[in-house]
Amino acid sequence: MFYPIYLNLTGKRVLVVGGGEVAERKIESLLGTGAIIRVVSPDVTDQISNLAVEKRIDIERRAYKNGDCAGAVIVLCATDDAEMNRTVFNDAHSAGALVNSADQPALCDFIMPAVVRRGQVAIAISTGGTSPGLAARLRQKIGRLIGPEYGLLAQLLSKARPYIRQRIPEEADRKALQYRILDSDIMMYLKENDIAGAERRLREIIES
């Protein structure tokens, strides 16, 4: 049984071993997290190479060697070499890093969930590594239910949070207000991308 968690990777080092399409997907999932991404692989895809040109990641075009895991918080192993994956797994543990090895659950301290993102709203779906296809299909279904308006709502509530805390000192009352906002017609404004209307409606609810 895996424990679900969201990590703050800002300023932390992440090592990706491998440069193929699997590595590319893992790197893309890290972009925007603030992580310092380092890729070690003799060959990389054009997309990975472009990310290095854009200074979004660092690449060392060579084979993995002992010591590469030093300083990394997590290590993502994306090679098709089972022996190499085992070596990286052992080295990462010696360095105190957590490891994910593509398609090898036995060499994973954590697994990569399928994620629906709407701004700051992130919904992670996992099947415990048993069926990536099922996780992907669930992501598609949830993605159809959760539109971009939810990301806008999260942004709006984040801006209003200090004001709400100032006006309403009791936590129970703040919680009740949150549910009142969520059950209101504010989503109607956000679905129309009427940010000003949504802000106005939010103020009305808070003031009342």
C-alpha beads as a LAMMPS data file, in Angstrom:
LAMMPS data file: protein, C-alpha beads

208 atoms
207 bonds

1 atom types
1 bond types

-500.0 500.0 xlo xhi
-500.0 500.0 ylo yhi
-500.0 500.0 zlo zhi

Masses

1 110.0

Atoms # bond

1 1 1 0.000 0.000 0.000
2 1 1 1.501 3.331 -1.091
3 1 1 1.107 6.498 0.972
4 1 1 -0.180 9.450 -1.119
5 1 1 1.813 12.647 -0.692
6 1 1 2.594 15.886 -2.537
7 1 1 6.246 16.969 -2.363
8 1 1 7.654 20.485 -2.413
9 1 1 10.597 20.110 -4.811
10 1 1 11.474 23.795 -5.112
11 1 1 15.248 24.111 -5.155
12 1 1 15.729 20.365 -4.660
13 1 1 17.742 18.121 -6.968
14 1 1 16.059 15.412 -9.030
15 1 1 18.090 12.943 -11.078
16 1 1 16.631 11.313 -14.190
17 1 1 18.593 8.354 -15.549
18 1 1 17.691 7.692 -19.172
19 1 1 16.858 9.864 -22.159
20 1 1 14.054 8.160 -24.054
21 1 1 10.323 8.795 -24.272
22 1 1 9.661 7.457 -20.769
23 1 1 12.288 9.800 -19.348
24 1 1 10.761 12.620 -21.387
25 1 1 7.353 12.082 -19.764
26 1 1 8.856 11.995 -16.302
27 1 1 10.797 15.193 -16.959
28 1 1 7.672 16.932 -18.253
29 1 1 5.862 16.027 -15.037
30 1 1 8.609 17.802 -13.075
31 1 1 8.622 21.029 -15.072
32 1 1 7.046 23.856 -13.112
33 1 1 7.759 22.280 -9.704
34 1 1 10.889 24.357 -9.141
35 1 1 13.052 21.221 -8.984
36 1 1 16.647 21.271 -10.237
37 1 1 16.442 18.562 -12.899
38 1 1 19.566 16.698 -14.000
39 1 1 19.510 14.075 -16.753
40 1 1 22.225 11.461 -17.229
41 1 1 22.088 9.520 -20.506
42 1 1 24.324 8.962 -23.549
43 1 1 21.391 9.752 -25.846
44 1 1 18.295 11.893 -25.354
45 1 1 15.169 12.733 -27.359
46 1 1 14.926 15.992 -29.254
47 1 1 12.440 17.312 -26.685
48 1 1 14.816 16.638 -23.781
49 1 1 17.627 18.257 -25.740
50 1 1 15.460 21.331 -26.367
51 1 1 14.709 21.642 -22.657
52 1 1 18.448 21.762 -21.995
53 1 1 18.918 24.444 -24.657
54 1 1 16.187 26.439 -22.910
55 1 1 18.126 26.040 -19.616
56 1 1 15.194 24.260 -17.976
57 1 1 17.205 21.119 -17.250
58 1 1 20.829 19.996 -17.202
59 1 1 22.072 17.063 -19.294
60 1 1 25.217 14.960 -18.968
61 1 1 25.486 12.904 -22.156
62 1 1 27.213 9.845 -20.790
63 1 1 26.475 6.543 -19.106
64 1 1 25.409 6.501 -15.481
65 1 1 28.204 6.095 -12.957
66 1 1 28.393 5.491 -9.244
67 1 1 27.980 8.714 -7.279
68 1 1 25.528 10.375 -9.672
69 1 1 22.753 10.071 -7.085
70 1 1 24.612 12.163 -4.521
71 1 1 22.615 15.224 -3.508
72 1 1 19.394 14.112 -5.199
73 1 1 16.164 13.991 -3.223
74 1 1 14.482 11.663 -5.691
75 1 1 15.816 9.576 -8.582
76 1 1 13.755 8.591 -11.613
77 1 1 15.192 5.631 -13.478
78 1 1 13.901 5.322 -17.033
79 1 1 16.153 2.864 -18.835
80 1 1 15.341 -0.512 -20.412
81 1 1 18.399 -2.081 -18.773
82 1 1 17.252 -4.141 -15.754
83 1 1 20.786 -4.463 -14.374
84 1 1 21.351 -0.723 -14.661
85 1 1 18.040 -0.008 -12.944
86 1 1 19.053 -2.242 -10.040
87 1 1 22.413 -0.458 -9.783
88 1 1 20.762 2.957 -9.755
89 1 1 18.232 1.765 -7.157
90 1 1 20.982 0.578 -4.801
91 1 1 23.115 3.694 -5.341
92 1 1 20.158 5.982 -4.703
93 1 1 19.379 4.242 -1.420
94 1 1 22.995 4.589 -0.365
95 1 1 22.706 8.319 -1.123
96 1 1 19.456 8.639 0.858
97 1 1 17.259 9.310 -2.177
98 1 1 13.845 7.867 -3.008
99 1 1 13.606 5.981 -6.300
100 1 1 11.063 5.341 -9.023
101 1 1 12.004 2.802 -11.689
102 1 1 9.788 2.695 -14.769
103 1 1 7.743 -0.527 -15.062
104 1 1 9.595 -2.161 -12.157
105 1 1 7.465 -1.898 -8.979
106 1 1 10.022 -3.901 -6.986
107 1 1 12.547 -1.088 -7.574
108 1 1 10.222 1.732 -6.509
109 1 1 9.992 3.645 -3.247
110 1 1 7.142 5.608 -4.823
111 1 1 5.043 5.466 -7.965
112 1 1 4.051 8.207 -10.393
113 1 1 0.287 8.784 -10.376
114 1 1 -1.849 9.891 -13.288
115 1 1 -2.626 13.549 -12.594
116 1 1 -5.421 15.927 -13.561
117 1 1 -4.190 19.528 -13.201
118 1 1 -6.299 22.656 -13.178
119 1 1 -4.017 25.450 -12.026
120 1 1 -3.176 24.783 -8.373
121 1 1 -5.773 22.002 -8.223
122 1 1 -4.145 18.606 -8.750
123 1 1 -5.957 15.294 -8.557
124 1 1 -3.652 12.275 -8.444
125 1 1 -4.944 8.818 -9.443
126 1 1 -3.117 5.630 -8.562
127 1 1 -3.810 1.917 -8.845
128 1 1 -0.792 1.017 -6.737
129 1 1 1.189 0.226 -9.863
130 1 1 -1.180 -2.585 -10.856
131 1 1 -2.706 -0.957 -13.956
132 1 1 -1.359 2.274 -15.472
133 1 1 -4.035 1.960 -18.170
134 1 1 -6.825 2.066 -15.601
135 1 1 -5.253 5.102 -13.929
136 1 1 -5.048 6.850 -17.320
137 1 1 -8.684 6.074 -18.109
138 1 1 -9.802 7.388 -14.711
139 1 1 -7.797 10.542 -15.369
140 1 1 -9.712 11.058 -18.614
141 1 1 -13.065 10.648 -16.864
142 1 1 -12.193 12.961 -13.978
143 1 1 -10.713 15.469 -16.422
144 1 1 -14.096 15.755 -18.130
145 1 1 -15.757 16.529 -14.785
146 1 1 -13.189 19.003 -13.464
147 1 1 -12.912 21.992 -15.781
148 1 1 -10.540 24.989 -15.729
149 1 1 -13.020 26.884 -13.549
150 1 1 -11.793 24.878 -10.563
151 1 1 -8.292 26.225 -11.018
152 1 1 -9.712 29.752 -11.191
153 1 1 -11.701 29.125 -8.004
154 1 1 -8.608 27.917 -6.154
155 1 1 -6.771 31.071 -7.245
156 1 1 -9.667 33.246 -6.115
157 1 1 -9.915 31.550 -2.713
158 1 1 -6.174 31.835 -2.216
159 1 1 -6.331 35.609 -2.722
160 1 1 -9.308 35.911 -0.357
161 1 1 -7.894 33.674 2.371
162 1 1 -6.069 36.387 4.401
163 1 1 -9.186 38.607 4.318
164 1 1 -11.389 35.710 5.416
165 1 1 -9.045 34.858 8.304
166 1 1 -9.024 38.492 9.385
167 1 1 -12.801 38.834 9.390
168 1 1 -13.703 35.408 10.745
169 1 1 -11.486 34.269 13.655
170 1 1 -13.225 30.969 14.410
171 1 1 -12.047 28.013 12.331
172 1 1 -15.471 26.346 12.373
173 1 1 -17.066 29.513 10.968
174 1 1 -14.397 29.766 8.255
175 1 1 -15.012 26.161 7.273
176 1 1 -18.758 26.798 7.054
177 1 1 -18.076 29.845 4.865
178 1 1 -15.851 27.806 2.557
179 1 1 -18.672 25.336 1.954
180 1 1 -21.134 28.170 1.432
181 1 1 -18.852 29.621 -1.244
182 1 1 -18.397 26.241 -2.923
183 1 1 -22.156 25.623 -2.938
184 1 1 -22.946 29.071 -4.316
185 1 1 -23.418 30.224 -7.902
186 1 1 -19.831 31.497 -8.074
187 1 1 -18.865 28.625 -10.397
188 1 1 -21.330 29.974 -12.947
189 1 1 -19.238 33.139 -13.258
190 1 1 -15.986 31.194 -13.454
191 1 1 -17.291 28.874 -16.177
192 1 1 -17.933 32.019 -18.226
193 1 1 -14.433 33.252 -17.322
194 1 1 -16.067 36.265 -15.651
195 1 1 -13.393 36.829 -13.017
196 1 1 -14.711 40.248 -12.010
197 1 1 -18.201 38.827 -11.518
198 1 1 -16.828 35.946 -9.463
199 1 1 -14.813 38.322 -7.266
200 1 1 -17.878 40.474 -6.730
201 1 1 -19.986 37.449 -5.784
202 1 1 -17.279 36.200 -3.430
203 1 1 -17.215 39.563 -1.602
204 1 1 -20.988 39.466 -1.278
205 1 1 -20.884 36.024 0.315
206 1 1 -18.097 36.971 2.721
207 1 1 -19.738 40.243 3.748
208 1 1 -23.079 38.545 4.357

Bonds

1 1 1 2
2 1 2 3
3 1 3 4
4 1 4 5
5 1 5 6
6 1 6 7
7 1 7 8
8 1 8 9
9 1 9 10
10 1 10 11
11 1 11 12
12 1 12 13
13 1 13 14
14 1 14 15
15 1 15 16
16 1 16 17
17 1 17 18
18 1 18 19
19 1 19 20
20 1 20 21
21 1 21 22
22 1 22 23
23 1 23 24
24 1 24 25
25 1 25 26
26 1 26 27
27 1 27 28
28 1 28 29
29 1 29 30
30 1 30 31
31 1 31 32
32 1 32 33
33 1 33 34
34 1 34 35
35 1 35 36
36 1 36 37
37 1 37 38
38 1 38 39
39 1 39 40
40 1 40 41
41 1 41 42
42 1 42 43
43 1 43 44
44 1 44 45
45 1 45 46
46 1 46 47
47 1 47 48
48 1 48 49
49 1 49 50
50 1 50 51
51 1 51 52
52 1 52 53
53 1 53 54
54 1 54 55
55 1 55 56
56 1 56 57
57 1 57 58
58 1 58 59
59 1 59 60
60 1 60 61
61 1 61 62
62 1 62 63
63 1 63 64
64 1 64 65
65 1 65 66
66 1 66 67
67 1 67 68
68 1 68 69
69 1 69 70
70 1 70 71
71 1 71 72
72 1 72 73
73 1 73 74
74 1 74 75
75 1 75 76
76 1 76 77
77 1 77 78
78 1 78 79
79 1 79 80
80 1 80 81
81 1 81 82
82 1 82 83
83 1 83 84
84 1 84 85
85 1 85 86
86 1 86 87
87 1 87 88
88 1 88 89
89 1 89 90
90 1 90 91
91 1 91 92
92 1 92 93
93 1 93 94
94 1 94 95
95 1 95 96
96 1 96 97
97 1 97 98
98 1 98 99
99 1 99 100
100 1 100 101
101 1 101 102
102 1 102 103
103 1 103 104
104 1 104 105
105 1 105 106
106 1 106 107
107 1 107 108
108 1 108 109
109 1 109 110
110 1 110 111
111 1 111 112
112 1 112 113
113 1 113 114
114 1 114 115
115 1 115 116
116 1 116 117
117 1 117 118
118 1 118 119
119 1 119 120
120 1 120 121
121 1 121 122
122 1 122 123
123 1 123 124
124 1 124 125
125 1 125 126
126 1 126 127
127 1 127 128
128 1 128 129
129 1 129 130
130 1 130 131
131 1 131 132
132 1 132 133
133 1 133 134
134 1 134 135
135 1 135 136
136 1 136 137
137 1 137 138
138 1 138 139
139 1 139 140
140 1 140 141
141 1 141 142
142 1 142 143
143 1 143 144
144 1 144 145
145 1 145 146
146 1 146 147
147 1 147 148
148 1 148 149
149 1 149 150
150 1 150 151
151 1 151 152
152 1 152 153
153 1 153 154
154 1 154 155
155 1 155 156
156 1 156 157
157 1 157 158
158 1 158 159
159 1 159 160
160 1 160 161
161 1 161 162
162 1 162 163
163 1 163 164
164 1 164 165
165 1 165 166
166 1 166 167
167 1 167 168
168 1 168 169
169 1 169 170
170 1 170 171
171 1 171 172
172 1 172 173
173 1 173 174
174 1 174 175
175 1 175 176
176 1 176 177
177 1 177 178
178 1 178 179
179 1 179 180
180 1 180 181
181 1 181 182
182 1 182 183
183 1 183 184
184 1 184 185
185 1 185 186
186 1 186 187
187 1 187 188
188 1 188 189
189 1 189 190
190 1 190 191
191 1 191 192
192 1 192 193
193 1 193 194
194 1 194 195
195 1 195 196
196 1 196 197
197 1 197 198
198 1 198 199
199 1 199 200
200 1 200 201
201 1 201 202
202 1 202 203
203 1 203 204
204 1 204 205
205 1 205 206
206 1 206 207
207 1 207 208
